[in-house]
């Protein structure tokens, strides 16, 4: 599914999980509750996947990115890149029972960069692996 996410009016959460996509060196296996991302040894060190944003939507109130990983190849680390500038790393994904919560310090600017990049095992070239996500959400902060 390569269509942009469009938050519904008054929605506090945007579910990006079913919208992950990327180059042919990745495969995406989707169920009702998870998305498994497998990559081959052909993966480049800085090859990205991610999800699209609708450039006509104001996402500035969505300042939290929540990630939950159900299973992962040992040693994998993740890097999210927002607005093609701000980077947020999850370098230890061994705690599989917790949500990883990332507070975005700069508002999403979908009108100028309508894609959130995700580098799986960033900086590592040629090693195959997989990661199963059960949550990938943009949300408004809880007040």
PABA-766403 format. One record per residue (C-alpha): x, y, z; residue in three letters. Coordinates in steps of 0.05 Angstrom, whole numbers, plus 5000, padded with zeros to 4 digits. Example, Ala and Ser with C-alpha at 12.3 -4.5 7.8 and 13.67 -1.06 7.14 Angstrom:
REM residues 2
[[5246; 4910; 5156]; 'ALA'],
[[5273; 4979; 5143]; 'SER'],
***
This chain:
REM residues 143
[[5000; 5000; 5000]; 'UNK'],
[[5034; 5064; 4977]; 'UNK'],
[[4980; 5115; 4990]; 'UNK'],
[[4991; 5174; 5036]; 'UNK'],
[[4963; 5172; 5106]; 'UNK'],
[[4906; 5221; 5118]; 'UNK'],
[[4887; 5232; 5191]; 'UNK'],
[[4813; 5235; 5202]; 'UNK'],
[[4783; 5297; 5234]; 'UNK'],
[[4791; 5296; 5310]; 'UNK'],
[[4835; 5234; 5306]; 'UNK'],
[[4891; 5232; 5357]; 'UNK'],
[[4928; 5174; 5324]; 'UNK'],
[[4952; 5160; 5253]; 'UNK'],
[[4966; 5086; 5241]; 'UNK'],
[[5026; 5081; 5194]; 'UNK'],
[[5036; 5006; 5203]; 'UNK'],
[[5000; 4983; 5140]; 'UNK'],
[[5032; 5038; 5098]; 'UNK'],
[[5105; 5017; 5104]; 'UNK'],
[[5138; 5008; 5036]; 'UNK'],
[[5206; 5008; 5005]; 'UNK'],
[[5253; 4983; 4950]; 'UNK'],
[[5253; 4913; 4921]; 'UNK'],
[[5307; 4888; 4968]; 'UNK'],
[[5254; 4888; 5023]; 'UNK'],
[[5192; 4845; 5029]; 'UNK'],
[[5132; 4865; 5069]; 'UNK'],
[[5086; 4812; 5099]; 'UNK'],
[[5023; 4843; 5128]; 'UNK'],
[[4971; 4814; 5175]; 'UNK'],
[[4913; 4850; 5210]; 'UNK'],
[[4959; 4868; 5268]; 'UNK'],
[[5031; 4866; 5244]; 'UNK'],
[[5078; 4883; 5187]; 'UNK'],
[[5140; 4840; 5178]; 'UNK'],
[[5197; 4872; 5141]; 'UNK'],
[[5249; 4824; 5113]; 'UNK'],
[[5311; 4847; 5076]; 'UNK'],
[[5362; 4810; 5036]; 'UNK'],
[[5437; 4813; 5037]; 'UNK'],
[[5432; 4862; 4979]; 'UNK'],
[[5408; 4917; 5026]; 'UNK'],
[[5453; 4978; 5026]; 'UNK'],
[[5478; 5009; 5091]; 'UNK'],
[[5434; 5071; 5082]; 'UNK'],
[[5376; 5042; 5043]; 'UNK'],
[[5310; 5068; 5070]; 'UNK'],
[[5238; 5045; 5075]; 'UNK'],
[[5184; 5087; 5106]; 'UNK'],
[[5113; 5114; 5099]; 'UNK'],
[[5082; 5171; 5060]; 'UNK'],
[[5047; 5232; 5088]; 'UNK'],
[[4993; 5272; 5052]; 'UNK'],
[[5026; 5339; 5034]; 'UNK'],
[[4959; 5374; 5040]; 'UNK'],
[[4949; 5354; 5113]; 'UNK'],
[[4976; 5392; 5173]; 'UNK'],
[[5011; 5341; 5217]; 'UNK'],
[[5043; 5392; 5264]; 'UNK'],
[[5001; 5369; 5324]; 'UNK'],
[[5027; 5297; 5316]; 'UNK'],
[[5090; 5302; 5357]; 'UNK'],
[[5097; 5230; 5382]; 'UNK'],
[[5120; 5169; 5343]; 'UNK'],
[[5104; 5103; 5377]; 'UNK'],
[[5138; 5039; 5354]; 'UNK'],
[[5126; 4968; 5380]; 'UNK'],
[[5169; 4910; 5355]; 'UNK'],
[[5146; 4838; 5365]; 'UNK'],
[[5208; 4804; 5339]; 'UNK'],
[[5273; 4824; 5308]; 'UNK'],
[[5339; 4796; 5282]; 'UNK'],
[[5391; 4805; 5338]; 'UNK'],
[[5431; 4869; 5334]; 'UNK'],
[[5384; 4908; 5290]; 'UNK'],
[[5379; 4982; 5303]; 'UNK'],
[[5330; 5033; 5273]; 'UNK'],
[[5335; 5105; 5251]; 'UNK'],
[[5274; 5148; 5234]; 'UNK'],
[[5286; 5211; 5193]; 'UNK'],
[[5233; 5266; 5196]; 'UNK'],
[[5229; 5326; 5149]; 'UNK'],
[[5292; 5299; 5116]; 'UNK'],
[[5332; 5329; 5173]; 'UNK'],
[[5315; 5307; 5244]; 'UNK'],
[[5340; 5237; 5262]; 'UNK'],
[[5314; 5193; 5318]; 'UNK'],
[[5350; 5127; 5334]; 'UNK'],
[[5328; 5064; 5369]; 'UNK'],
[[5395; 5030; 5380]; 'UNK'],
[[5372; 4974; 5427]; 'UNK'],
[[5309; 4938; 5405]; 'UNK'],
[[5321; 4879; 5452]; 'UNK'],
[[5264; 4901; 5499]; 'UNK'],
[[5208; 4873; 5457]; 'UNK'],
[[5153; 4881; 5508]; 'UNK'],
[[5153; 4957; 5510]; 'UNK'],
[[5132; 5012; 5463]; 'UNK'],
[[5187; 5057; 5440]; 'UNK'],
[[5162; 5129; 5445]; 'UNK'],
[[5198; 5183; 5406]; 'UNK'],
[[5180; 5256; 5418]; 'UNK'],
[[5188; 5295; 5354]; 'UNK'],
[[5223; 5360; 5371]; 'UNK'],
[[5206; 5393; 5304]; 'UNK'],
[[5135; 5390; 5275]; 'UNK'],
[[5124; 5346; 5214]; 'UNK'],
[[5125; 5388; 5151]; 'UNK'],
[[5089; 5343; 5101]; 'UNK'],
[[5080; 5400; 5052]; 'UNK'],
[[5156; 5402; 5040]; 'UNK'],
[[5175; 5329; 5057]; 'UNK'],
[[5117; 5280; 5050]; 'UNK'],
[[5155; 5218; 5072]; 'UNK'],
[[5180; 5191; 5139]; 'UNK'],
[[5243; 5151; 5126]; 'UNK'],
[[5261; 5089; 5166]; 'UNK'],
[[5330; 5059; 5161]; 'UNK'],
[[5330; 4987; 5185]; 'UNK'],
[[5398; 4967; 5212]; 'UNK'],
[[5427; 5033; 5189]; 'UNK'],
[[5501; 5037; 5174]; 'UNK'],
[[5506; 4961; 5164]; 'UNK'],
[[5516; 4936; 5093]; 'UNK'],
[[5498; 4867; 5067]; 'UNK'],
[[5470; 4830; 5128]; 'UNK'],
[[5401; 4799; 5120]; 'UNK'],
[[5349; 4805; 5174]; 'UNK'],
[[5278; 4820; 5193]; 'UNK'],
[[5236; 4860; 5241]; 'UNK'],
[[5162; 4851; 5258]; 'UNK'],
[[5125; 4915; 5277]; 'UNK'],
[[5058; 4913; 5313]; 'UNK'],
[[5054; 4988; 5323]; 'UNK'],
[[5078; 5047; 5282]; 'UNK'],
[[5037; 5108; 5299]; 'UNK'],
[[5039; 5183; 5297]; 'UNK'],
[[4999; 5212; 5354]; 'UNK'],
[[4983; 5276; 5389]; 'UNK'],
[[5014; 5283; 5458]; 'UNK'],
[[4972; 5263; 5518]; 'UNK'],
[[4958; 5323; 5561]; 'UNK'],
***
